[in-house]
């Protein structure tokens, strides 16, 4: 699956749809903001970061479960993918995203045609799947969806959208799916910043985007441009599509919001092509589900996936928001260690508690909620405690190799090297560790060291 990002063609589609032949941009709405207008859809939580504790507001999306969006196969599938390591993949039926089996990604990623088709045929035979059903091999995306790291930015973005009188649902949904925790990321299409804005769209709302400066990485400025794009372009475009078909809607309906998300990603023109192909007479969840299997114009696989991923991200975020009552803890390791030290962890031995705490700090480091030095300091102390219980960590060589490979995917190569060298001290004959060290040094441009560990691996 390609990384889900704002595609280059959405700007063209947006211009054709909203500006038309007149060449005039849509007028900016200036109606006064109603105080407390969005209060009913907000939930406030006490958020504990590494440095402090503060009260933050988010959009309450629990109604997604009440409306049973979580019971649909596609969002449920993407929820698994978002939480799955990139070392693993799920073989699934493309049309319905029905999972068939979860296997190591290495089993599939090097297979090319015609062998790939033969292997998929074997899977179809195993599960009695019709030959005309396309199968996808979808790898885990846990390394990309850094939702905990995004929490403080989400709260600020929600308030910026409210200040601009735009439904803050879009701020939360877009940040969770487009570039969670990656405010400076730029896509292959040229979209940049937390809201993945194309240069033209950002510049239209006063942002500077040039070789020396890119305001799209500024959360407040990019939130303004994104909210204005929604307010003056994408939301009116969806209204127009539905009004033309006399389809009733409420702008806070989940299905309406998801249509707007599709317009934001694929462009109103491409969304309209898909709507025309479906030719609906009513809205609702059924319309969104039909969009997931509809291709038209530039509305294709990535566009179909977009609202599925948005739902999955929002559902996962809702789970995160409600995992500890009224509080949200960004650093899991610190939270668990505190409970452990206060004897609040029940039913687990001391060694199991220490092992769990180390694993949580590892996840914190991978997710970017603590830096590598903090991770090393915390886990070294815990491993020393663990040694006193006559237990060791990790129990096998593959654990740190998997961890390092995930770091390399995130371009954290220096950190990967440190972990792998430690692993080599623990497991001197580990071929997989030497192989990963060779790759990490190659990524860093240290070719002599890369060759050294490649030779140790017999390559």
C-alpha positions as CSV (number, residue, x, y, z in Angstrom):
1,X,0.0,0.0,0.0
2,X,1.3,3.5,-0.8
3,X,1.6,5.9,2.0
4,X,-1.7,7.8,2.4
5,X,-1.0,11.4,1.6
6,X,-2.6,14.4,0.0
7,X,-2.3,13.8,-3.8
8,X,-1.0,16.3,-6.2
9,X,-4.1,16.1,-8.4
10,X,-6.4,17.4,-5.7
11,X,-5.3,21.0,-6.4
12,X,-6.3,20.7,-10.0
13,X,-9.6,19.1,-9.1
14,X,-10.3,21.7,-6.5
15,X,-9.6,24.6,-8.9
16,X,-11.8,23.2,-11.6
17,X,-14.6,22.5,-9.3
18,X,-14.7,25.6,-7.1
19,X,-13.3,28.3,-9.3
20,X,-14.8,27.1,-12.6
21,X,-14.4,29.3,-15.8
22,X,-14.7,32.6,-14.0
23,X,-11.2,32.4,-12.6
24,X,-12.5,33.9,-9.3
25,X,-11.7,32.3,-6.0
26,X,-14.6,31.6,-3.6
27,X,-15.5,34.5,-1.3
28,X,-14.2,34.2,2.3
29,X,-17.1,33.8,4.8
30,X,-17.0,36.5,7.6
31,X,-20.0,35.5,9.7
32,X,-19.3,36.0,13.5
33,X,-18.3,32.9,15.4
34,X,-21.0,31.8,17.9
35,X,-19.4,31.4,21.4
36,X,-19.5,27.8,22.5
37,X,-20.7,26.6,19.1
38,X,-18.5,23.5,19.2
39,X,-18.5,22.8,23.0
40,X,-20.9,19.9,22.6
41,X,-18.5,17.8,20.5
42,X,-15.4,18.4,22.7
43,X,-14.0,16.3,25.5
44,X,-11.4,17.5,27.9
45,X,-8.6,15.3,29.3
46,X,-5.7,15.8,31.7
47,X,-2.7,15.0,29.5
48,X,0.6,14.0,31.1
49,X,3.6,14.5,28.9
50,X,7.3,13.8,29.7
51,X,7.7,17.4,31.0
52,X,4.3,18.5,32.5
53,X,0.6,17.9,32.9
54,X,-2.1,20.1,31.4
55,X,-5.8,20.0,30.5
56,X,-6.5,19.7,26.7
57,X,-9.6,19.5,24.6
58,X,-10.2,17.1,21.7
59,X,-13.1,16.2,19.5
60,X,-15.2,13.4,21.1
61,X,-15.5,10.7,18.4
62,X,-17.1,8.0,20.6
63,X,-20.3,8.3,18.5
64,X,-18.4,6.4,15.7
65,X,-18.8,3.3,17.9
66,X,-22.5,4.1,18.6
67,X,-23.0,4.4,14.9
68,X,-21.2,1.0,14.5
69,X,-18.5,2.3,12.1
70,X,-16.1,0.1,14.1
71,X,-18.1,-3.0,13.1
72,X,-17.3,-2.5,9.4
73,X,-14.6,-4.8,8.0
74,X,-12.5,-2.0,6.4
75,X,-12.0,0.2,9.5
76,X,-11.4,-2.8,11.6
77,X,-8.7,-4.0,9.2
78,X,-6.9,-0.7,9.2
79,X,-7.1,-0.5,13.0
80,X,-5.0,-3.7,13.0
81,X,-2.6,-2.4,10.4
82,X,-2.0,0.9,12.2
83,X,-1.0,-1.1,15.3
84,X,1.0,-3.8,13.4
85,X,4.8,-3.8,13.2
86,X,6.2,-3.2,9.7
87,X,8.0,-6.6,10.0
88,X,4.5,-8.2,9.7
89,X,1.8,-8.1,7.0
90,X,-1.7,-9.2,6.5
91,X,-2.8,-11.1,3.4
92,X,-6.3,-9.8,2.7
93,X,-9.2,-9.7,0.2
94,X,-8.8,-6.3,-1.6
95,X,-12.5,-5.5,-2.1
96,X,-13.6,-6.1,1.5
97,X,-10.3,-5.9,3.4
98,X,-11.1,-9.3,4.9
99,X,-7.9,-10.6,6.6
100,X,-6.8,-14.1,5.7
101,X,-3.5,-14.5,7.5
102,X,-0.9,-12.6,9.3
103,X,2.7,-13.5,8.4
104,X,6.2,-12.0,8.4
105,X,6.6,-9.4,5.7
106,X,9.8,-11.0,4.6
107,X,7.7,-13.9,3.3
108,X,6.3,-11.6,0.6
109,X,8.3,-8.4,0.1
110,X,10.9,-10.0,-2.2
111,X,8.5,-12.0,-4.4
112,X,8.0,-10.7,-7.9
113,X,5.9,-11.8,-10.9
114,X,5.1,-14.5,-12.0
115,X,5.9,-16.1,-8.6
116,X,3.8,-13.6,-6.8
117,X,0.6,-14.6,-8.7
118,X,1.4,-18.3,-8.0
119,X,1.8,-17.6,-4.3
120,X,-1.5,-15.7,-4.2
121,X,-3.2,-18.6,-6.0
122,X,-2.0,-20.9,-3.2
123,X,-3.6,-18.6,-0.6
124,X,-6.9,-18.6,-2.6
125,X,-6.9,-22.4,-2.6
126,X,-6.2,-22.5,1.1
127,X,-9.1,-20.3,1.9
128,X,-11.4,-21.3,-0.9
129,X,-11.3,-17.8,-2.4
130,X,-12.6,-17.2,-6.0
131,X,-9.9,-16.6,-8.6
132,X,-11.4,-13.2,-9.5
133,X,-10.9,-11.9,-6.0
134,X,-7.8,-9.7,-5.8
135,X,-5.5,-10.2,-2.8
136,X,-3.4,-7.5,-1.2
137,X,-0.4,-7.9,1.0
138,X,-0.5,-5.0,3.5
139,X,2.4,-4.4,5.8
140,X,2.1,-2.9,9.3
141,X,2.1,0.9,9.6
142,X,2.8,1.3,13.3
143,X,6.0,3.2,12.5
144,X,4.1,5.9,10.6
145,X,1.0,6.5,12.8
146,X,2.6,8.2,15.8
147,X,-0.7,9.1,17.4
148,X,0.5,9.6,21.0
149,X,3.3,11.9,19.8
150,X,0.6,14.0,18.0
151,X,-1.6,14.6,21.1
152,X,-0.4,18.0,22.1
153,X,-0.5,19.3,18.5
154,X,-4.0,17.9,18.1
155,X,-5.4,19.9,20.9
156,X,-3.9,23.1,19.6
157,X,-5.1,22.4,16.1
158,X,-8.6,21.7,17.3
159,X,-8.7,25.2,19.0
160,X,-7.3,26.8,15.8
161,X,-10.1,25.4,13.7
162,X,-12.6,26.5,16.3
163,X,-11.1,30.0,16.2
164,X,-11.6,29.9,12.4
165,X,-15.2,28.7,12.8
166,X,-14.5,25.4,11.1
167,X,-15.7,22.0,12.4
168,X,-12.7,20.8,14.5
169,X,-13.4,17.2,13.6
170,X,-11.4,17.8,10.4
171,X,-8.4,19.1,12.3
172,X,-8.3,15.9,14.4
173,X,-9.0,13.5,11.6
174,X,-6.5,15.1,9.1
175,X,-3.7,15.3,11.6
176,X,-4.2,11.7,12.7
177,X,-4.0,10.4,9.1
178,X,-1.8,12.7,7.0
179,X,1.4,13.1,8.9
180,X,0.9,12.2,12.6
181,X,3.9,13.6,14.6
182,X,5.7,14.7,11.4
183,X,5.1,18.4,11.1
184,X,7.9,19.0,8.5
185,X,7.2,16.0,6.3
186,X,6.8,16.6,2.5
187,X,5.2,14.1,0.2
188,X,6.4,12.9,-3.2
189,X,3.6,15.1,-4.6
190,X,5.0,18.2,-2.9
191,X,2.3,18.4,-0.1
192,X,3.9,19.6,3.1
193,X,3.4,20.1,6.8
194,X,1.0,18.5,9.3
195,X,-2.0,19.1,7.0
196,X,-0.1,18.1,3.9
197,X,-0.9,21.3,2.0
198,X,0.2,21.8,-1.6
199,X,2.3,25.0,-2.1
200,X,-0.4,26.8,-4.1
201,X,-3.1,26.2,-1.5
202,X,-0.8,27.4,1.4
203,X,0.3,30.5,-0.5
204,X,-3.3,31.4,-1.3
205,X,-3.9,31.9,2.4
206,X,-0.7,33.9,3.0
207,X,1.8,31.2,3.9
208,X,5.3,31.5,2.5
209,X,6.6,28.5,0.7
210,X,9.9,28.8,-1.1
211,X,13.4,27.4,-1.1
212,X,14.3,29.3,2.1
213,X,11.1,29.1,4.1
214,X,8.1,26.8,4.4
215,X,5.3,28.1,6.6
216,X,3.5,24.8,6.2
217,X,5.5,23.3,9.0
218,X,4.1,26.0,11.4
219,X,1.0,24.4,13.0
220,X,-1.0,27.5,13.5
221,X,-0.4,28.9,10.0
222,X,-1.0,25.5,8.3
223,X,-4.2,25.0,10.4
224,X,-5.4,28.4,9.1
225,X,-4.8,27.5,5.5
226,X,-6.3,24.0,5.9
227,X,-9.4,25.3,7.7
228,X,-10.0,28.0,5.2
229,X,-9.6,25.5,2.3
230,X,-12.2,23.4,3.9
231,X,-14.5,26.3,4.8
232,X,-14.4,28.0,1.4
233,X,-13.8,25.1,-0.9
234,X,-14.2,21.5,0.1
235,X,-17.2,21.7,2.4
236,X,-19.2,23.9,0.0
237,X,-18.3,21.5,-2.8
238,X,-19.8,18.6,-0.9
239,X,-22.9,20.6,-0.1
240,X,-23.3,21.3,-3.8
241,X,-22.9,17.7,-4.8
242,X,-25.6,16.6,-2.3
243,X,-27.9,19.5,-3.0
244,X,-27.9,18.8,-6.7
245,X,-29.2,15.3,-5.9
246,X,-31.6,16.5,-3.2
247,X,-29.9,14.3,-0.7
248,X,-30.6,15.4,2.9
249,X,-27.7,15.8,5.2
250,X,-26.5,17.4,8.5
251,X,-22.9,18.8,8.4
252,X,-22.1,17.0,11.7
253,X,-23.2,13.6,10.3
254,X,-20.2,11.3,10.2
255,X,-20.9,10.3,6.6
256,X,-21.0,14.0,5.5
257,X,-17.7,14.7,7.2
258,X,-16.1,11.6,5.5
259,X,-17.2,12.9,2.1
260,X,-15.5,16.2,2.9
261,X,-12.4,14.2,3.9
262,X,-12.5,12.5,0.5
263,X,-12.8,15.8,-1.2
264,X,-9.8,17.1,0.8
265,X,-7.7,14.1,-0.3
266,X,-8.8,13.3,-3.8
267,X,-10.2,16.7,-4.9
268,X,-13.9,17.6,-5.3
269,X,-13.7,16.8,-9.0
270,X,-12.6,13.2,-8.5
271,X,-15.0,12.7,-5.7
272,X,-17.8,14.0,-7.9
273,X,-16.9,11.4,-10.6
274,X,-17.2,8.7,-8.0
275,X,-20.5,10.0,-6.7
276,X,-21.8,10.2,-10.3
277,X,-20.8,6.6,-10.9
278,X,-22.7,5.4,-7.8
279,X,-25.6,7.7,-8.6
280,X,-27.0,7.7,-5.0
281,X,-30.4,9.0,-3.9
282,X,-29.6,9.0,-0.2
283,X,-26.6,9.6,1.9
284,X,-25.5,7.7,5.1
285,X,-23.1,5.0,5.9
286,X,-24.1,3.0,2.8
287,X,-22.8,5.7,0.5
288,X,-19.4,5.8,2.2
289,X,-19.2,2.0,2.0
290,X,-20.0,2.1,-1.8
291,X,-17.2,4.7,-2.3
292,X,-14.8,2.2,-0.8
293,X,-15.2,-0.1,-3.8
294,X,-15.8,2.6,-6.5
295,X,-13.1,3.8,-9.0
296,X,-13.7,6.8,-11.2
297,X,-11.4,9.4,-12.7
298,X,-8.6,10.0,-10.2
299,X,-10.7,8.4,-7.4
300,X,-8.8,5.1,-7.0
301,X,-7.3,2.8,-4.3
302,X,-5.7,5.6,-2.2
303,X,-8.9,7.6,-2.3
304,X,-11.0,4.6,-1.3
305,X,-8.7,3.9,1.6
306,X,-8.7,7.5,2.9
307,X,-11.9,7.5,4.9
308,X,-11.2,3.9,6.0
309,X,-7.9,5.1,7.5
310,X,-9.5,8.2,9.0
311,X,-12.1,6.0,10.8
312,X,-9.4,3.6,12.0
313,X,-7.2,6.4,13.3
314,X,-10.1,8.1,15.0
315,X,-11.2,4.8,16.6
316,X,-7.7,4.0,17.8
317,X,-7.4,7.5,19.1
318,X,-10.7,7.1,21.0
319,X,-9.3,3.9,22.6
320,X,-6.2,5.9,23.6
321,X,-8.2,8.7,25.0
322,X,-10.3,6.4,27.2
323,X,-7.7,3.9,28.3
324,X,-7.0,5.7,31.6
325,X,-10.3,7.4,32.6
326,X,-10.1,11.2,32.6
327,X,-6.3,11.2,32.1
328,X,-4.1,10.5,29.1
329,X,-0.5,9.4,29.6
330,X,1.8,10.0,26.6
331,X,4.8,8.2,28.1
332,X,3.6,4.6,28.8
333,X,6.8,3.5,30.4
334,X,6.7,6.3,33.0
335,X,3.1,5.6,33.7
336,X,3.7,1.8,34.2
337,X,6.9,2.4,36.2
338,X,5.0,4.7,38.6
339,X,2.2,2.1,39.1
340,X,4.8,-0.6,39.5
341,X,6.7,1.4,42.2
342,X,3.4,2.1,44.0
343,X,2.6,-1.7,44.0
344,X,-0.5,-1.0,41.8
345,X,0.4,-3.7,39.3
346,X,-1.3,-6.9,40.4
347,X,-0.9,-10.5,39.5
348,X,2.5,-10.3,37.8
349,X,5.9,-11.4,39.2
350,X,8.7,-8.8,39.6
351,X,10.5,-10.0,36.5
352,X,7.4,-9.8,34.4
353,X,6.7,-6.3,35.7
354,X,10.2,-5.2,34.9
355,X,10.1,-6.8,31.4
356,X,6.8,-5.1,30.6
357,X,8.1,-1.7,31.8
358,X,11.2,-2.1,29.5
359,X,8.9,-2.9,26.6
360,X,6.7,0.1,27.2
361,X,9.8,2.4,27.2
362,X,10.9,0.8,24.0
363,X,7.5,1.6,22.4
364,X,7.8,5.2,23.8
365,X,11.1,5.6,22.1
366,X,9.9,4.2,18.8
367,X,6.8,6.4,18.9
368,X,8.9,9.5,19.6
369,X,7.4,10.4,23.0
370,X,10.8,10.1,24.6
371,X,14.3,10.6,23.1
372,X,16.9,7.9,22.7
373,X,19.0,9.0,25.7
374,X,16.0,8.9,28.0
375,X,15.2,5.4,26.7
376,X,18.7,4.1,27.4
377,X,18.8,5.6,30.9
378,X,15.5,4.2,31.9
379,X,15.9,0.7,30.4
380,X,19.5,0.3,31.6
381,X,18.3,0.8,35.2
382,X,15.4,-1.6,34.7
383,X,17.6,-4.3,33.2
384,X,19.9,-4.0,36.2
385,X,17.0,-4.6,38.4
386,X,15.8,-7.5,36.2
387,X,19.3,-9.2,36.4
388,X,18.8,-9.4,40.2
389,X,15.8,-11.6,39.6
390,X,18.0,-14.0,37.5
391,X,16.2,-13.0,34.4
392,X,17.6,-11.5,31.2
393,X,16.4,-9.2,28.5
394,X,15.8,-9.8,25.7
395,X,15.4,-13.5,25.6
396,X,16.4,-13.9,21.9
397,X,18.3,-12.1,19.2
398,X,15.3,-11.3,17.0
399,X,13.8,-8.8,19.5
400,X,16.4,-6.0,19.1
401,X,16.7,-6.8,15.4
402,X,13.0,-6.1,14.9
403,X,13.3,-2.9,17.0
404,X,16.3,-1.7,15.0
405,X,14.6,-2.4,11.6
406,X,11.6,-0.3,12.7
407,X,14.0,2.5,13.7
408,X,15.7,2.3,10.2
409,X,12.3,2.7,8.5
410,X,11.9,5.9,10.5
411,X,15.4,6.9,9.4
412,X,16.7,6.7,13.0
413,X,19.8,4.9,11.9
414,X,22.2,6.1,14.6
415,X,19.8,4.7,17.2
416,X,19.4,1.5,15.3
417,X,23.2,1.0,15.3
418,X,23.4,1.5,19.1
419,X,20.7,-1.1,19.7
420,X,22.2,-3.6,17.2
421,X,25.8,-3.3,18.7
422,X,24.3,-4.0,22.1
423,X,22.5,-7.0,20.6
424,X,25.8,-8.2,19.1
425,X,27.3,-8.1,22.5
426,X,24.5,-10.3,23.8
427,X,24.4,-12.6,20.8
428,X,27.9,-12.5,19.1
429,X,27.0,-15.1,16.4
430,X,23.7,-13.4,15.3
431,X,23.7,-13.3,11.5
432,X,20.5,-11.2,11.4
433,X,22.1,-8.6,13.7
434,X,25.2,-8.3,11.5
435,X,23.0,-8.1,8.5
436,X,20.9,-5.2,10.0
437,X,24.1,-3.5,11.2
438,X,25.4,-3.6,7.6
439,X,22.1,-2.0,6.4
440,X,22.1,0.7,9.1
441,X,25.7,1.7,8.4
442,X,24.9,1.8,4.7
443,X,22.0,4.1,5.4
444,X,24.4,6.4,7.3
445,X,26.9,6.4,4.3
446,X,29.5,4.5,6.3
447,X,30.3,2.0,3.6
448,X,33.4,0.5,5.2
449,X,31.6,-0.4,8.3
450,X,28.7,-1.6,6.2
451,X,31.0,-4.0,4.3
452,X,32.6,-5.2,7.5
453,X,29.3,-6.4,8.9
454,X,28.2,-7.8,5.6
455,X,31.4,-9.9,5.5
456,X,30.7,-11.1,9.0
457,X,27.3,-12.2,7.6
458,X,29.1,-14.1,4.8
459,X,28.0,-11.7,2.0
